[in-house]
Amino acid sequence: QVQLQESGPGLVKPPETLSLTCTVSGGSVNSASYYWSWIRQPPGKGLEWIGYIYYSGSTNYNPSLKSRVSMSLDTSKNQFSLKLTSVTPADTAVYFCAREHLFYSESSQDVFDIWGQGTKVTVSS
Amino acid sequence: DIQMTQSPSSLSASAGDSVTITCRASQSIGRYLHWFQQKPGKAPKLLIYATSTLQSGVPSRFSGSGSGTDFTLSISSLQPEDFASYFCQQSFSIPRTFGQGTKVEIK
């Protein structure tokens, strides 16, 4: 059974860089079947898609965050990572890593089928 | 970006009631619409994908319908474990976008 686990600092000072890692167990990040994604949820608010990285290393980011976001993949450790630069208190959120399964089941649609438990990141001086 | 608007933002109901949550897309998304359930402090859980297909293990009291811009999630005979927040999400285009959520509370 595939599981995802986020890790990283719970407190980041503005305007530093937020860095998180997602470790995948029970499956491989080196697969053409998935986008490895980051999604965040500010306190009491809805979900915001940050972006994804594909096994090839190609990425796609939310335009609202694109200038500050980068993602990378480490196939040797079966991990993928997020960096968000120049953070402000508005970046305070629970950050989830998630697997977007391409052409899920018979639907031929891309579906977030597995999520990590989430990690809370507070941006404060 | 495609905006996803859910209504209501919250509702109160009793166990055994039936409820319906609506999700509207700012442009047509075909049937590229999924529903998630989230409980406090937990990750979202996939309930329904491609508008109407139940994820494995999800009880049949959950159902989804719609196409184009208007979609619904229905829960018949609410159970205590159904009191949670529900989000819709479109996968028609990038960036992926979510509804703001509907909190189903116990009356």
Chai-1 contact restraints between the chains, C-beta under 6 A:
chainA,res_idxA,chainB,res_idxB,connection_type,confidence,min_distance_angstrom,max_distance_angstrom,comment,restraint_id
A,G46,B,F98,contact,1.0,0.0,6.0,A-B,restraint_1
A,G46,B,Q100,contact,1.0,0.0,6.0,A-B,restraint_2
A,G46,B,G101,contact,1.0,0.0,6.0,A-B,restraint_3
A,L47,B,F98,contact,1.0,0.0,6.0,A-B,restraint_4
A,W49,B,P95,contact,1.0,0.0,6.0,A-B,restraint_5
A,W49,B,R96,contact,1.0,0.0,6.0,A-B,restraint_6
A,N60,B,I94,contact,1.0,0.0,6.0,A-B,restraint_7
A,N62,B,P95,contact,1.0,0.0,6.0,A-B,restraint_8
A,F96,B,A43,contact,1.0,0.0,6.0,A-B,restraint_9
A,S107,B,Y49,contact,1.0,0.0,6.0,A-B,restraint_10
A,S107,B,A50,contact,1.0,0.0,6.0,A-B,restraint_11
A,Q109,B,Y32,contact,1.0,0.0,6.0,A-B,restraint_12
A,Q109,B,A50,contact,1.0,0.0,6.0,A-B,restraint_13
A,Q109,B,S91,contact,1.0,0.0,6.0,A-B,restraint_14
A,D110,B,S91,contact,1.0,0.0,6.0,A-B,restraint_15
A,V111,B,H34,contact,1.0,0.0,6.0,A-B,restraint_16
A,V111,B,Y49,contact,1.0,0.0,6.0,A-B,restraint_17
A,D113,B,L46,contact,1.0,0.0,6.0,A-B,restraint_18
A,W115,B,A43,contact,1.0,0.0,6.0,A-B,restraint_19
A,W115,B,P44,contact,1.0,0.0,6.0,A-B,restraint_20
A,Q117,B,A43,contact,1.0,0.0,6.0,A-B,restraint_21
A,G118,B,A43,contact,1.0,0.0,6.0,A-B,restraint_22
